[in-house]
Amino acid sequence: MFGTSVWLGLKRGIKRLSDFNMVLAFVILVCVLLASDTVFLLKMAINSIGHTLQNTVAMMFWTDPINDTGFIEDWTIFYWAWWLAYGPYIGIFVTRISKGRSLREVVLGMLGMGSMGVWLFYLIIGNHSLGLQLSGEVDVLGVMAESDGNQAIIAGLDALPGATLFIVAFIFLTSIFTATTYDSASYVLSASATQSLKPSEDPARWHRVFWACAIAILPIGLMYAGGLKTAQTVVLVVSLPLVFTFWLSGISLFKSLKEDHGEVLDPSAT
């Protein structure tokens, strides 16, 4: 799937696949909201917003000193490393597809729409699973203890009317999300590895497909070799040198913003 879309290019492949996935994600969330205990989900959504606003500062400084499970340290460091690893190529890709937009539009669009999507997912899918656990209909915690979070999501969807349709649609959705992520990465890698590429040109198709296959094999190999823990360790180690890249990118950004600006009008001339 992702090999085909990256072969077709930005407009005919990646853009169409991303647009379709956004619509599919919204449809699935609305259907889960209507098929589940809608009143409970809406109440929990409002309650969760208030709880987050009330406890944001405490959660920012929470280190779990009493139970000392290691959860907060391990996952916080992992996600720091995760976004460090994603940052460079995502930044280049967003710059490529945002031609003609202002810096304000790009920042607000990414922060606003990205946060909104995650927020809706947790409010609907997360609270649906919570409702199943509280009602005793599905032992979500037991499923997670015996297997993993993926099986818990499937168990939650299996409790909905028309469960098979929901599960198939959700698997299709996550597959497309993965494909668009690989598409973006392979496009940026092929563009960065192509000499004398003009801003309006796309990298060669064979080059894009080569990188798409390469980045697909790597995580599969890591998961097969050692599972999630190995993948987390590799992400942490590989992303560490990128800290210095981010510093250089930040310095270059501010220098560029000072040099690249529009026409400055003289107020005294009007």
Helices and strands as residue ranges (DSSP letters): H 2-8, I 10-14, H 15-35, H 38-60, H 71-97, H 103-121, I 122-126, H 127-135, H 140-146, H 149-158, H 163-192, H 205-239, H 242-259, G 267-269
